[in-house]
Amino acid sequence: MKIIILGAGQVGTSVTETLAGEENDIVVVDDDAKKLQDLKARLDISTLHGNAALPSILQQAGAEDADMLIALTSSDETNMIACQIAYTLFRTPHKICRIRDVDYLSRNELFDRKAIPIDEIISPYQEVTNYISRLIDYPGALQVLNFAEGRVQLVAVHAFYGGPLVGHEIQTIRTHIPSVDTRVAAIYRNDRPFMPTASTIIEADDEVFFIAAQNDIKTVMSEMRKKEDAYRKIMIAGGGNIGETLAKDLEQRFQVKILERDSNRCKVLSEKLNHTLVLNGDASDKELLLDENIDSTDVFCALTNNDEINVMSSMLAKRLGARKVMALINNPAYVDLIQGGEIDIAISPQRITVSCLLRHIRRGDIVNVHSLRHGAAEAIEIIARGDSKSSKVVGRSLDQIPLPEGTIIGALVRDKEVMIAHHDVVIHSDDHVILFVPDTSKVREVEKLFQVGLAFF
């Protein structure tokens, strides 16, 4: 597939790194020659220096015969104009555009063939909001990922002493909670993955990924760690776009406060939010945090656009008694260094955005993709097509399917019914199959496995 990526920033670079090893012909366009030079030195791609919104630059990049254009520059306007030009002049068939400003996103009539012809819009602020909101709904989770419209979820948790399953074989979960079906998809121990079996013993500090129906998630989580009380009080540091959208999402279900340094922004927030207490102040002000009862706050979310402020205010909040702290970290290199100490969860908007992009880029009938473990692993939802003659998976039980090494099928959804994967489950046409792929180099093999071939016997 020929793909043009506009923008060599953090997200553009991450997407390029992911797609470059998957038999794609990639051209990256940016006005920063140094970034392009660094990318080309590491990856087998083409680069083009110039303004991504100019027709001549898009033509040089090969827009006339490109399969897809992904607009990821730092300018919403540049991204939108590039998609318009790619459609009008070059008829590029598939255009994905990142748009940050909510004022554009609130006007749906802008984005159709008669206006700005964008096929898929990526909204980082909304994606990050959804990600944080799910973490707040499931106290103790490190990640909560939706599949099949939320019917199935993949959850990551740290196993703690006191969890009923800790120190026991995985198969004993059936005696603990016989009415619940679940599948442990992977375990990371000392930051290294291994594929669990029924006799694998869960150890304290393991990072456990499991799949279950949405209604069963909290029950399974309670097997890995002591059950946590539901959150009630949320404090958000930073009233920017992410802080605002998160407060809107949470204020009907939780007691929400926002700390914002800019008094003018506070006025805007107080007009837009109905049930959120907006406070003008600095989140790193110890006295302010104490006055606002940080010691009785369930979750402190640092969501400013400054990594240092987010880290320092989160550490302060934790030391002053906040139950859980989350920090938005824009530099992906810092995320893994920070999470797990005084900061419970470090949130990378780049990784969340890349997952959203992959959902629209993957081949065939892949309808959902989540990037996991620093981009090393992926969880995929793919629709099985064809019949036993044209497909390598349809009409076969799971133990008959030649999955790439380490890859497991965690669950299927058939006509809205969730089926946790066991060896004798048979895949039917139109099943939504959820897979855990611990090595992203195997993703292409998974795609080929699910492709329908008329000549297959």
SULCORNOR-V958828 format. One line per field, one symbol per residue. ss: DSSP state (A for helix, B for strand, O for the rest). burial: + if it has 9 or more other C-alpha atoms within 8 Angstrom, else -. A space follows every 10 residues. Layout:
BEGIN
ss = ???
burial = ???
END
This chain:
BEGIN
ss = OBBBBBOOOA AAAAAAAAAA OOOOBBBBBB OOAAAAAAAA AAOOOBBBBO OOOOAAAAAA AOOOOOOBBB BOOOOAAAAA AAAAAAAAAA OOOBBBBBOO OAAAAOOAAA OOOOOOOOOB BBOAAAAAAA AAAAAAAOOO BBBBBBBAAA OBBBBBBBOO OOOOOOOOBA AAAAAAOOOO OBBBBBBBBO OBBBOOOOOO BOOOOOBBBB BBBAAAAAAA AAAAOOOOOO OOBBBBBOOO AAAAAAAAAA OOOOBBBBBB OOAAAAAAAA AAOOOBBBBB OOOOOAAAAA AOOAAAOOBB BBOOOOAAAA AAAAAAAAAO OOOBBBBBOO OAAAAAAABO OOBOBBBOAA AAAAAAAAAA AOOOOBBBBB BBAAAOBBBB BBBOOOOOOO OOOOOOBAAA OOOOOOOBBB BBBBOOBBBB OOOOOBOOOO OBBBBBBOOA AAAAAAAAAA OOOOOOO
burial = -++++++++- +++++++-++ ---+++++++ ----++--++ ----+-++++ +++-+-+++- +++--+++++ +++--+-+++ +++++++--+ -+-+++++++ ----+----- ++---+++-- ++++++++++ ++++++-++- ++++++++-- ++++++++++ --+-++-+++ -+++------ -++++++++- --+--+---+ ++-+-+++++ ++++-++--+ ++++++---- +-+++++++- -+++++++++ +--+++++++ +---++--++ --+--+-+++ ++++---+++ ---+++++++ ++++--+-++ ++++++++-+ ++++++++++ -+--+--++- --++++++++ +++++++++- -----+++++ ++--++++++ ++++++++++ ++++++++-- +-+--+++++ ++++---+-+ +----++++- ++++++++++ -++--++-++ ++-----
END
